[in-house]
Amino acid sequence: MRDVKSDGAAWHADAEDLRAYARGELEAPRLWSVDTHLAACAPCRQALAEAGDPLAVDLGWERLDAELDAPRPGPVEALLTRFGVADHIARLLAATPVLRASWLGAVMLVLAMTVASVYAMDSPTVFLALAPLLPLAGVALSYGPALDPTYEMTVVAPLHGFRLLMIRTVAVLVASLGLNGLATLALPLYGLHALSWLLPGLALTATGLALTARLGPVLAPALVSGVWVALLVVAEATVHGTPLPFTAPGQGVAAAVAVVSAVLLHRLRDRFDASPAHPLSTDFAHRSTS
């Protein structure tokens, strides 16, 4: 704001600024300065009334209220925006529940305890069994009205439902797989065997997403997790040594399941937009076929 001294006792807003304010053309931060000055200066309020109509003045106050009430981006959102991510996508990513510090801290604690148990039992089986479930759980907790506190915001986002699903899935996978990878570095004695959780993790996540189109975001990951745990229990009881999912044949099967599930997910992509009001709700399959 440019101020001019009209007399020896007071400073007043520039007439050009007042005219721009009355027309609704004055922008921040000068807009805020003029508003602050007007609140304490009767002569400038009188000059403003003479410079424009009352409706324009009211619109100016409404514009200021909108500026002050607008949510300020957090550090993650600001960082994403700086790297070129669109504003609405950055906000949706920053609001993803499992990318919050509480979730990431809990995952790190679980992984630390699992790594400690590996050294206590001298076997990586517990870690290999748990690590594939973390990406699946993270993706599952990122969608649906029952799990995502920002669900209403995602519903009105100007994005295809499948694209939104993939954007959040990639973000969750990067965070989850990154933490799993750091935990794997704490197990150098087991070499590449400590990385055999990776393909099962991708297979479980892809399968859970593919089944979400039919079963919803709660039942699908729960079913996939149950099958994984049952498979490990059977393998532990029938096979001595390394459980089958972490052997070379098991890794091949996991890779094949991941590819098939990814293809199926792509074919079902339109189902995630079948119901615009609740694209990922638990009764989504029923509405998409009715």
Secondary structure, DSSP 4 states (H G I P E B T S, - for coil): --EE--SSS--EE-HHHHHHHHHT---TTHHHHHHHHHHH-HHHHHHHHHHS-HHHHHHHHHHHHHHHHSPPP-HHHHHHHHTT--HHHHHHHHT-GGGSHHHHHHHHHHHHHHHHHHHHHT--HHHHHHTTHHHHHHHHTTSSTTT-TTHHHHHTSSS-HHHHHHHHHHHHHHHHHHHHHHHHHT-GGGGGGGGTTHHHHHHHHHHHHHHHHHHHHHHHHHHHHHHHHHHHHHHHHH-SSS-GGGSHHHHHHHHHHHHHHHHHHHHTGGGGGS-TT-TT-TTHHHHHH-
